[in-house]
Amino acid sequence: MKPVWIRAASVACLMVLASANAHCAPQTIWPLWDAYRTHFMTADGRIVDWSAEERTTSEGEAYALFFALVANDRVSFDLILNWTQDHLAKGSLQENLPSWLWKRSADGKWGVADSNPASDADLWIAYTTIQAGRLWHEDSYANLGRRMAQRIATEEVVQIPGNQFLLLPGPTGFNPIKDVYFANPSYAPLQLLAALGAEFPGGPWRELMDGVLKQLSANVGHGFAMDWVRLQTDSGYSGVAGPSTPGPGFGSYDAIRVYLWAGMLDPQAPGRSQLLANLSGMKAYLDTHAVPPERVSCEGTVANTKSPVGFSAAVAPFLMAFGDNIKTKAQLARLEKEKVNSTGLYGSEQSYYDQNLALFARGWSEGLFRFNAQGQLQVRWKAS
């Protein structure tokens, strides 16, 4: 039996024999989402990263689910949720966290290529379905989100000495030896943790917020967010190249999301002031440079000054959090300068990642959505 969130409109859309960029969902209140959906979403709800062997990730599905909710696009929401469940979660998001990677194998068959879940996608799906249940008055969404949150807490959160909690990037592979853990600071937006903390007061969510702030402290990245950090329980956090990659840490394509999440926090959100202070290196850099750096070392040294247009989108809300309207407008102006009018997307490559960063930044800066101090999602269509 299909889950209750599959409605007639979604089923009809699933039955359409259409090309990869054809959809029966109508135009919404958000033209950028419509453009993204047309270019990246298949008729059955799969989000395709065309620049990476046409793969699909749980991250892409999770982000698209959030954007569909912001756009009040329930048809697309159901399609995305259903595809994620059927193809990444063995038919049940109630019982399984979704595998992070779906792609074509060497023999040409499509399927799961890595069954390890990714906790950032899991968090976004859990959060978004809980918010969808509230905004659309649909208990099945909220119940699913709560069940996923419980699974995340059980399968992807560990308790470490000192009564601290840590969100692992996935259930396996990130605690290779005793007292050594790896984390990705961009995986845990504070607003999502705050909202889940309100939903589950007895859970680990508020303690996880403290851990994120420590991962972004000045002694780790000298004022910049790092892509990956290592926790050694006897010495604390340090920046590293990755869980299986030797070398010093750096901030780049993962870390850029940290500034985006920080910028979108409500002014009264817990941890916001400390987080912005921890990221003072990026603010100081943007005070004297027109474009955010593409790569920064854990010593705070810029290794590559050029970054794709999505990076400018990501730092626009961050600069707004400091009240720097002039610098904010400059970053958004760069984004608009690189808009491709024929598609409504951004950048000469119109890459998947740039569009996702732009959707978050544009949707927030245009007031289509906000997070309140407790992390709850506020959407324009609900207020009107």
QUINOR-V53162 format. One record per run of one state. SS is the DSSP state (a for helix, b for strand, c for the rest). FROM is the first residue (numbers start at 1). LEN is the number of residues. Records with the same first field share a line. If there is no record, write none. Layout:
BEGIN
SS = FROM-LEN / FROM-LEN
END
This chain:
BEGIN
c = 1-7 / 15-16 / 42-5 / 48-1 / 50-5 / 71-3 / 89-12 / 105-5 / 115-4 / 136-3 / 156-1 / 161-3 / 168-12 / 184-1 / 188-2 / 200-5 / 216-2 / 222-6 / 233-3 / 243-2 / 249-1 / 252-4 / 264-8 / 279-1 / 289-6 / 298-4 / 305-4 / 322-3 / 338-1 / 341-4 / 347-5 / 366-3 / 372-5 / 384-1
a = 8-7 / 31-10 / 58-13 / 74-15 / 119-17 / 139-17 / 185-3 / 190-10 / 205-11 / 218-4 / 256-8 / 272-7 / 280-9 / 309-13 / 325-13 / 352-14 / 380-4
b = 41-1 / 47-1 / 49-1 / 55-3 / 101-4 / 110-5 / 157-4 / 164-4 / 180-4 / 228-5 / 236-7 / 245-4 / 250-2 / 295-3 / 302-3 / 339-2 / 345-2 / 369-3 / 377-3
END
